[in-house]
Amino acid sequence: MAQLICRDLALGYDGCEIVSGLTFEVNAGDYLCVVGENGSGKSTLMRTLLGLQTPLRGEVIREDGLRPNEIGYLPQQTQVQRDFPASVWEIVLSGCQSRCGARPFYTREEKKLARENAEKMEITPLLRRCYRELSGGQQQRVLLARALCATRKLLLLDEPAAGLDPKVTAELYRLIAQINKEGTTVIMVSHDISAALRCADHILHIGDEIFFGTKESYLRSATGRGFAGGEGAAL
């Protein structure tokens, strides 16, 4: 069943187009990687899918009962965010805020959900620690647990492994793959084409050429062969 349908999207700022002609569909349980050159509009697409930015043209249709506040989001981190002086528990639990409405407290069920997601991301021993004291990889696990508290349907991840060393990156991708295997749809922006081809079942390439399809068809396409630089030979 489709969760997101994007039809002829044109994205940009102040009437100036960055990219146009984006048409694709994401079904429940898919793992879509968005790849392309720097500045091609990948992060702008993520903000548009979240409803934080209006497309210049086209439409985003949410199906399967999906609402904007039911989408978990892990944005690119800034230095200010890395130095946020809160406990790990507070940050993970804050992912339940969209469930609270006007209620000024968290329920027992929401606290249970936060503990379950902390365990899933293997950060339970860190819950009393200050977030800014953690390593980059630990911080990303905390933010993933927070995003999972917001949704069981769809996760949007914008360069989740940026700045992490290869071992930590591999562990993070393992956790994301497990989340997807358990039924959560994943849309991930990545500059790492080899990781995209290992993890995803669908690829959206944004740039001078636009491609959307399975990773196998991407590797057979002229766009995929040029961008992947021979990665397909290893698959």
Backbone hydrogen bonds in HBPLUS format (Angstrom, degrees):
<---DONOR---> <-ACCEPTOR-->    atom                        ^
c    i                          cat <-CA-CA->   ^        H-A-AA   ^      H-
h    n   atom  resd res      DA  || num        DHA   H-A  angle D-A-AA Bond
n    s   type  num  typ     dist DA aas  dist angle  dist       angle   num
A0028-ALA N   A0001-MET O   2.79 MM  27  5.71 160.2  1.82 162.1 164.2     1
A0003-GLN N   A0026-VAL O   2.77 MM  23  5.83 178.1  1.77 158.1 158.8     2
A0063-GLU N   A0003-GLN O   2.78 MM  60  4.57 167.8  1.80 127.9 132.2     3
A0004-LEU N   A0026-VAL O   3.20 MM  22  5.15 165.6  2.22 142.5 146.5     4
A0026-VAL N   A0004-LEU O   2.86 MM  22  5.15 166.5  1.87 152.9 156.8     5
A0005-ILE N   A0061-ILE O   2.88 MM  56  5.00 150.6  1.97 145.4 152.9     6
A0061-ILE N   A0005-ILE O   2.77 MM  56  5.00 169.5  1.78 153.1 156.8     7
A0006-CYS N   A0024-PHE O   2.86 MM  18  5.33 177.3  1.86 174.3 173.4     8
A0024-PHE N   A0006-CYS O   3.00 MM  18  5.33 143.7  2.13 132.9 143.6     9
A0007-ARG N   A0059-GLU O   3.02 MM  52  5.47 165.1  2.04 157.9 162.8    10
A0059-GLU N   A0007-ARG O   3.21 MM  52  5.47 150.7  2.30 138.1 146.8    11
A0009-LEU N   A0022-LEU O   2.84 MM  13  4.76 166.8  1.86 136.0 132.4    12
A0021-GLY N   A0009-LEU O   2.94 MM  12  5.50 106.4  2.50 126.8 145.5    13
A0022-LEU N   A0009-LEU O   3.11 MM  13  4.76 174.4  2.12 136.6 135.8    14
A0010-ALA N   A0057-ARG O   3.12 MM  47  4.95 151.3  2.21 127.0 123.2    15
A0056-LEU N   A0010-ALA O   2.74 MM  46  5.26 139.6  1.90 154.3 161.8    16
A0011-LEU N   A0019-VAL O   2.80 MM   8  5.48 158.1  1.85 159.7 167.3    17
A0018-ILE N   A0011-LEU O   2.68 MM   7  5.73 177.5  1.68 154.4 153.7    18
A0019-VAL N   A0011-LEU O   3.33 MM   8  5.48 159.3  2.37 138.9 143.7    19
A0013-TYR N   A0016-CYS O   3.11 MM   3  5.33 135.1  2.32 147.5 146.9    20
A0016-CYS N   A0013-TYR O   2.80 MM   3  5.33 165.1  1.82 124.9 128.2    21
A0030-ASP N   A0027-ASN O   3.07 MM   3  5.60 160.3  2.11 140.9 139.6    22
A0186-VAL N   A0030-ASP O   3.00 MM 156  6.37 163.3  2.03 153.6 158.0    23
A0201-ASP N   A0031-TYR O   2.92 MM 170  5.53 159.7  1.96 145.7 151.2    24
A0202-HIS N   A0031-TYR O   3.21 MM 171  6.32 155.6  2.27 153.5 149.6    25
A0032-LEU N   A0186-VAL O   2.81 MM 154  6.16 158.0  1.86 165.9 163.8    26
A0188-MET N   A0032-LEU O   2.84 MM 156  6.30 161.1  1.88 161.9 167.7    27
A0033-CYS N   A0202-HIS O   3.04 MM 169  6.46 161.8  2.08 152.4 153.7    28
A0204-LEU N   A0033-CYS O   2.90 MM 171  6.22 162.1  1.93 157.0 158.8    29
A0034-VAL N   A0188-MET O   2.78 MM 154  6.01 159.8  1.82 142.3 148.0    30
A0190-SER N   A0034-VAL O   3.10 MM 156  6.28 161.6  2.14 159.5 159.4    31
A0035-VAL N   A0204-LEU O   2.90 MM 169  6.26 155.9  1.96 151.2 159.2    32
A0206-ILE N   A0035-VAL O   2.91 MM 171  6.32 162.6  1.94 157.8 160.3    33
A0040-SER N   A0037-GLU O   3.22 MM   3  5.55 143.1  2.36 136.9 132.7    34
A0045-LEU N   A0041-GLY O   2.92 MM   4  6.09 148.0  2.03 144.0 151.8    35
A0046-MET N   A0042-LYS O   3.17 MM   4  6.57 151.9  2.25 143.7 150.8    36
A0047-ARG N   A0043-SER O   3.08 MM   4  6.42 159.3  2.12 150.0 154.3    37
A0048-THR N   A0044-THR O   2.99 MM   4  6.22 146.0  2.11 142.6 152.5    38
A0048-THR N   A0045-LEU O   3.09 MM   3  4.97 117.9  2.50  91.8 107.6    39
A0049-LEU N   A0045-LEU O   2.89 MM   4  6.19 155.9  1.95 154.6 160.7    40
A0050-LEU N   A0046-MET O   3.07 MM   4  6.33 142.0  2.22 142.7 152.9    41
A0052-LEU N   A0047-ARG O   2.90 MM   5  5.20 143.7  2.03 168.8 162.8    42
A0051-GLY N   A0048-THR O   3.01 MM   3  5.07 148.4  2.12 100.2 110.2    43
A0066-LEU N   A0063-GLU O   2.97 MM   3  5.66 163.1  2.00 121.1 126.5    44
A0070-GLU N   A0067-ARG O   2.81 MM   3  5.28 160.1  1.85 122.4 126.5    45
A0071-ILE N   A0068-PRO O   3.39 MM   3  5.72 150.6  2.48 116.0 114.6    46
A0072-GLY N   A0154-LEU O   2.90 MM  82  6.20 158.3  1.95 168.0 164.4    47
A0156-LEU N   A0072-GLY O   2.75 MM  84  6.10 159.6  1.79 156.7 162.9    48
A0074-LEU N   A0156-LEU O   2.84 MM  82  6.24 158.3  1.89 164.8 171.0    49
A0158-ASP N   A0074-LEU O   2.91 MM  84  6.14 174.0  1.91 171.5 169.4    50
A0082-ARG N   A0078-THR O   3.05 MM   4  6.40 154.1  2.12 148.3 155.7    51
A0083-ASP N   A0079-GLN O   3.15 MM   4  6.37 137.0  2.34 143.0 153.2    52
A0083-ASP N   A0080-VAL O   3.24 MM   3  5.28 133.2  2.47  95.2 107.3    53
A0084-PHE N   A0081-GLN O   3.16 MM   3  5.15 161.0  2.19 112.9 112.3    54
A0086-ALA N   A0084-PHE O   3.05 MM   2  5.89 136.3  2.24 103.1  91.7    55
A0131-TYR N   A0086-ALA O   2.80 MM  45  5.82 175.0  1.80 165.7 166.9    56
A0091-ILE N   A0087-SER O   3.14 MM   4  6.47 156.7  2.20 149.9 155.9    57
A0088-VAL N   A0129-ARG O   2.93 MM  41  5.89 149.9  2.02 166.5 169.9    58
A0092-VAL N   A0088-VAL O   2.95 MM   4  6.20 170.7  1.96 160.8 162.9    59
A0089-TRP N   A0127-LEU O   3.01 MM  38  4.75 145.3  2.14 143.6 133.9    60
A0093-LEU N   A0089-TRP O   2.95 MM   4  6.00 171.2  1.96 153.7 156.6    61
A0094-SER N   A0090-GLU O   3.03 MM   4  6.06 139.1  2.20 135.5 145.8    62
A0095-GLY N   A0092-VAL O   3.11 MM   3  5.75 161.2  2.14 115.6 121.5    63
A0096-CYS N   A0093-LEU O   2.95 MM   3  5.78 169.6  1.96 125.3 128.7    64
A0097-GLN N   A0094-SER O   3.14 MM   3  5.42 166.6  2.15 114.3 116.5    65
A0099-ARG N   A0096-CYS O   2.90 MM   3  5.44 150.0  1.99 116.0 125.5    66
A0100-CYS N   A0097-GLN O   2.96 MM   3  5.21 148.1  2.07 107.1 116.9    67
A0103-ARG N   A0100-CYS O   3.04 MM   3  5.18 154.5  2.10 130.8 128.4    68
A0111-LYS N   A0107-THR O   3.05 MM   4  6.37 157.2  2.10 150.0 155.9    69
A0112-LYS N   A0108-ARG O   2.94 MM   4  6.15 149.3  2.04 143.1 152.0    70
A0113-LEU N   A0109-GLU O   2.92 MM   4  6.17 152.7  1.99 143.9 151.2    71
A0114-ALA N   A0110-GLU O   2.99 MM   4  6.25 155.1  2.05 145.6 151.8    72
A0115-ARG N   A0111-LYS O   3.04 MM   4  6.31 155.9  2.10 145.1 150.9    73
A0116-GLU N   A0112-LYS O   2.92 MM   4  6.18 156.7  1.97 149.6 156.5    74
A0117-ASN N   A0113-LEU O   2.97 MM   4  6.20 157.8  2.02 151.4 156.7    75
A0118-ALA N   A0114-ALA O   2.94 MM   4  6.11 147.8  2.04 143.1 152.3    76
A0119-GLU N   A0115-ARG O   2.95 MM   4  6.19 154.3  2.02 145.9 152.6    77
A0120-LYS N   A0116-GLU O   2.92 MM   4  6.16 152.5  2.00 142.1 150.3    78
A0121-MET N   A0117-ASN O   3.01 MM   4  6.17 147.9  2.12 140.4 147.6    79
A0123-ILE N   A0118-ALA O   2.92 MM   5  5.31 178.0  1.92 153.8 154.5    80
A0122-GLU N   A0119-GLU O   2.99 MM   3  4.81 156.0  2.05 100.4 107.2    81
A0126-LEU N   A0123-ILE O   2.82 MM   3  5.28 152.9  1.89 118.2 127.4    82
A0127-LEU N   A0124-THR O   3.30 MM   3  5.53 174.7  2.30 116.5 118.1    83
A0129-ARG N   A0126-LEU O   2.86 MM   3  5.25 156.3  1.91 118.8 126.9    84
A0133-GLU N   A0130-CYS O   3.05 MM   3  5.58 156.4  2.10 115.5 122.9    85
A0134-LEU N   A0131-TYR O   3.12 MM   3  5.65 168.7  2.14 119.1 122.5    86
A0139-GLN N   A0135-SER O   2.91 MM   4  6.16 158.2  1.96 153.4 159.7    87
A0140-GLN N   A0136-GLY O   3.08 MM   4  6.35 154.2  2.15 145.7 151.9    88
A0141-ARG N   A0137-GLY O   3.17 MM   4  6.45 148.4  2.27 141.9 150.0    89
A0142-VAL N   A0138-GLN O   3.01 MM   4  6.35 152.9  2.09 148.4 155.9    90
A0143-LEU N   A0139-GLN O   2.96 MM   4  6.30 157.3  2.01 151.0 156.8    91
A0144-LEU N   A0140-GLN O   2.90 MM   4  6.09 144.4  2.03 141.0 150.9    92
A0145-ALA N   A0141-ARG O   2.95 MM   4  6.20 158.3  1.99 147.6 153.0    93
A0146-ARG N   A0142-VAL O   2.95 MM   4  6.26 153.2  2.03 145.1 153.1    94
A0147-ALA N   A0143-LEU O   2.92 MM   4  6.13 157.7  1.97 141.9 147.7    95
A0148-LEU N   A0144-LEU O   2.91 MM   4  6.16 151.8  1.99 148.9 156.6    96
A0149-CYS N   A0145-ALA O   3.15 MM   4  6.43 134.9  2.36 139.3 150.4    97
A0149-CYS N   A0146-ARG O   3.07 MM   3  5.21 131.9  2.31  98.0 111.1    98
A0150-ALA N   A0147-ALA O   3.05 MM   3  5.32 145.8  2.17 102.9 113.1    99
A0151-THR N   A0148-LEU O   3.26 MM   3  5.27 145.4  2.39  97.0 106.4   100
A0185-THR N   A0153-LYS O   2.87 MM  32  5.97 156.4  1.93 150.2 146.0   101
A0155-LEU N   A0185-THR O   2.84 MM  30  6.19 156.7  1.90 154.9 161.8   102
A0187-ILE N   A0155-LEU O   2.90 MM  32  6.21 158.8  1.95 166.3 173.4   103
A0157-LEU N   A0187-ILE O   2.88 MM  30  6.25 163.3  1.91 156.6 161.2   104
A0189-VAL N   A0157-LEU O   2.77 MM  32  6.19 159.6  1.81 165.3 172.2   105
A0159-GLU N   A0189-VAL O   2.97 MM  30  5.31 146.8  2.08 126.7 135.1   106
A0162-ALA N   A0159-GLU O   3.25 MM   3  5.48 170.8  2.26 116.1 117.1   107
A0164-LEU N   A0161-ALA O   3.14 MM   3  5.57 164.8  2.17 136.6 135.2   108
A0169-THR N   A0165-ASP O   2.85 MM   4  5.98 159.5  1.89 161.3 168.2   109
A0170-ALA N   A0166-PRO O   2.94 MM   4  6.10 158.9  1.98 147.0 151.6   110
A0171-GLU N   A0167-LYS O   3.14 MM   4  6.44 154.4  2.20 145.3 151.8   111
A0172-LEU N   A0168-VAL O   2.93 MM   4  6.20 155.5  1.99 148.6 155.5   112
A0173-TYR N   A0169-THR O   2.92 MM   4  6.19 163.9  1.95 156.9 160.7   113
A0174-ARG N   A0170-ALA O   2.99 MM   4  6.17 144.7  2.12 139.2 149.1   114
A0175-LEU N   A0171-GLU O   3.08 MM   4  6.40 154.2  2.15 146.7 152.3   115
A0176-ILE N   A0172-LEU O   3.00 MM   4  6.32 157.4  2.05 151.0 157.5   116
A0177-ALA N   A0173-TYR O   2.89 MM   4  6.05 159.1  1.93 146.6 152.3   117
A0178-GLN N   A0174-ARG O   3.02 MM   4  6.26 148.4  2.12 143.0 151.5   118
A0179-ILE N   A0175-LEU O   2.99 MM   4  6.30 155.1  2.06 147.4 153.7   119
A0180-ASN N   A0176-ILE O   3.02 MM   4  6.34 159.1  2.07 150.7 155.7   120
A0181-LYS N   A0177-ALA O   2.86 MM   4  6.08 154.7  1.92 145.3 152.9   121
A0182-GLU N   A0178-GLN O   3.01 MM   4  6.23 139.5  2.18 144.7 154.5   122
A0184-THR N   A0179-ILE O   3.37 MM   5  5.98 161.7  2.41 147.4 142.3   123
A0183-GLY N   A0180-ASN O   2.93 MM   3  5.27 161.1  1.96 111.7 116.7   124
A0196-ALA N   A0192-ASP O   3.01 MM   4  6.31 156.3  2.07 149.9 157.4   125
A0197-LEU N   A0193-ILE O   2.94 MM   4  6.15 155.0  2.00 148.7 154.4   126
A0198-ARG N   A0194-SER O   3.08 MM   4  6.31 136.7  2.27 137.5 148.8   127
A0198-ARG N   A0195-ALA O   3.17 MM   3  5.06 126.8  2.47  92.0 106.0   128
A0199-CYS N   A0195-ALA O   2.92 MM   4  6.04 160.4  1.96 154.5 159.1   129
A0200-ALA N   A0196-ALA O   2.93 MM   4  5.55 159.8  1.97 144.8 151.3   130
A0215-LYS N   A0201-ASP O   3.30 MM  14  5.74 145.9  2.42 118.0 119.0   131
A0203-ILE N   A0213-GLY O   2.85 MM  10  5.74 161.7  1.89 170.6 176.8   132
A0213-GLY N   A0203-ILE O   3.18 MM  10  5.74 150.4  2.27 149.7 158.5   133
A0205-HIS N   A0211-PHE O   2.79 MM   6  4.99 157.0  1.84 144.2 152.0   134
A0211-PHE N   A0205-HIS O   3.07 MM   6  4.99 156.2  2.13 133.9 140.4   135
A0218-TYR N   A0214-THR O   2.92 MM   4  6.16 146.8  2.03 146.1 156.6   136
A0219-LEU N   A0215-LYS O   3.04 MM   4  6.22 156.7  2.09 144.3 148.3   137
A0220-ARG N   A0216-GLU O   3.28 MM   4  6.55 136.4  2.48 136.2 147.3   138
A0221-SER N   A0217-SER O   3.09 MM   4  6.21 120.1  2.47 135.4 149.7   139
A0221-SER N   A0218-TYR O   3.05 MM   3  5.10 144.3  2.18  99.6 110.4   140
A0225-ARG N   A0221-SER O   2.98 MM   4  6.16 165.6  2.00 151.8 155.8   141
A0226-GLY N   A0222-ALA O   3.13 MM   4  6.14 156.5  2.18 140.7 146.8   142
A0227-PHE N   A0223-THR O   2.98 MM   4  6.10 161.0  2.02 151.2 156.6   143
A0228-ALA N   A0224-GLY O   2.82 MM   4  5.59 163.1  1.85 148.0 153.8   144
A0231-GLU N   A0228-ALA O   3.22 MM   3  5.28 151.2  2.31 102.7 111.2   145
A0233-ALA N   A0230-GLY O   3.08 MM   3  5.75 156.2  2.14 118.6 124.3   146
A0234-ALA N   A0231-GLU O   2.99 MM   3  5.74 156.0  2.05 120.9 127.3   147
A0235-LEU N   A0232-GLY O   3.13 MM   3  5.34 159.4  2.18 107.5 113.9   148
